[in-house]
Amino acid sequence: MATLYRSFNTSISRILEKSTNRIAFSPLYKPYLTSSLKRYGVFSRSTLEVKGWVYSPEVFEALQGNKPLVALESTVISHGMQYPQNLETAVAIENIVRENGSIPATIAILNGKINVGLSSNGLETLAQMGQKARKSSRRDLAYVVSQGLTGSTTVSGTMVIAHRAGIRVFVTGGIGGVHWGAEKSMDVSADLVELGRTPVAVVCAGVKSILDIEKTLEYLETQGVSVTTFGETRDFPAFFTPRSGFMSPSNLKTVKECAALIVF
């Protein structure tokens, strides 16, 4: 597993070109999707539903054809910005992924159905709902789905779904971490545990600057997470700044090295 940290607006297209072409996506999902489609599949012009999981046509085609895919979270849409800026940002991010040769798979839960790749209507719905959508980490997925609710996925929730869908690369802004005073409150983000248990490469801009970064790095080490900065230095970023004052355990300077790390 690899967690690559750098500013979110840094292009990851070269990494993806090198890594996703070499990634062998889970051999389990293809026969599952194919057989399930024959028995349970429902197709429309904007979505493809297989046993309660809804795929956008471009994501389904990419999975079937082993094409480069990038998972995207949806909490930034519902909780990160106001409408319509959240919608504009979501569309812009998806377009950046497409322009660089990969297929975006924005993940969310709409009316109790897990969506891997949102249609334009799905993006619009989530953007307009805003914080009325339930913020969904791994803990919340079963409840939101079973109750037919709409939820936006956090880093941990997105990783769980991406892995089960066969997507190996996930891009986000900043991950959660250890909060100040966690030695008493035990307030540690589920993102950190997920990074240690789910084999998805997360490309991000470090942790949010308001968190206890030193303890976050210690916790990631405990979870066995490979933390690597892509760039010239080992400076560990803090979301909107490239330097937090702390160092990553390692750094890689070339795209080829990053790709080799991801597919290890």
Secondary structure as GFF3:
##gff-version 3
##sequence-region A 1 264
A	DSSP	beta_strand	3	5	.	.	.	ID=ss1
A	DSSP	alpha_helix	13	20	.	.	.	ID=ss2
A	DSSP	alpha_helix	29	40	.	.	.	ID=ss3
A	DSSP	beta_strand	42	43	.	.	.	ID=ss4
A	DSSP	beta_strand	48	50	.	.	.	ID=ss5
A	DSSP	beta_strand	53	55	.	.	.	ID=ss6
A	DSSP	alpha_helix	57	65	.	.	.	ID=ss7
A	DSSP	beta_strand	69	72	.	.	.	ID=ss8
A	DSSP	alpha_helix	75	75	.	.	.	ID=ss9
A	DSSP	pi_helix	76	80	.	.	.	ID=ss10
A	DSSP	alpha_helix	85	99	.	.	.	ID=ss11
A	DSSP	beta_strand	103	110	.	.	.	ID=ss12
A	DSSP	beta_strand	113	116	.	.	.	ID=ss13
A	DSSP	alpha_helix	120	129	.	.	.	ID=ss14
A	DSSP	three_ten_helix	130	132	.	.	.	ID=ss15
A	DSSP	beta_strand	134	136	.	.	.	ID=ss16
A	DSSP	alpha_helix	138	146	.	.	.	ID=ss17
A	DSSP	beta_strand	151	153	.	.	.	ID=ss18
A	DSSP	alpha_helix	155	165	.	.	.	ID=ss19
A	DSSP	beta_strand	169	171	.	.	.	ID=ss20
A	DSSP	alpha_helix	182	185	.	.	.	ID=ss21
A	DSSP	alpha_helix	190	197	.	.	.	ID=ss22
A	DSSP	beta_strand	201	204	.	.	.	ID=ss23
A	DSSP	alpha_helix	213	222	.	.	.	ID=ss24
A	DSSP	beta_strand	227	230	.	.	.	ID=ss25
A	DSSP	beta_strand	235	236	.	.	.	ID=ss26
A	DSSP	beta_strand	246	247	.	.	.	ID=ss27
A	DSSP	beta_strand	250	252	.	.	.	ID=ss28
A	DSSP	alpha_helix	255	262	.	.	.	ID=ss29
###
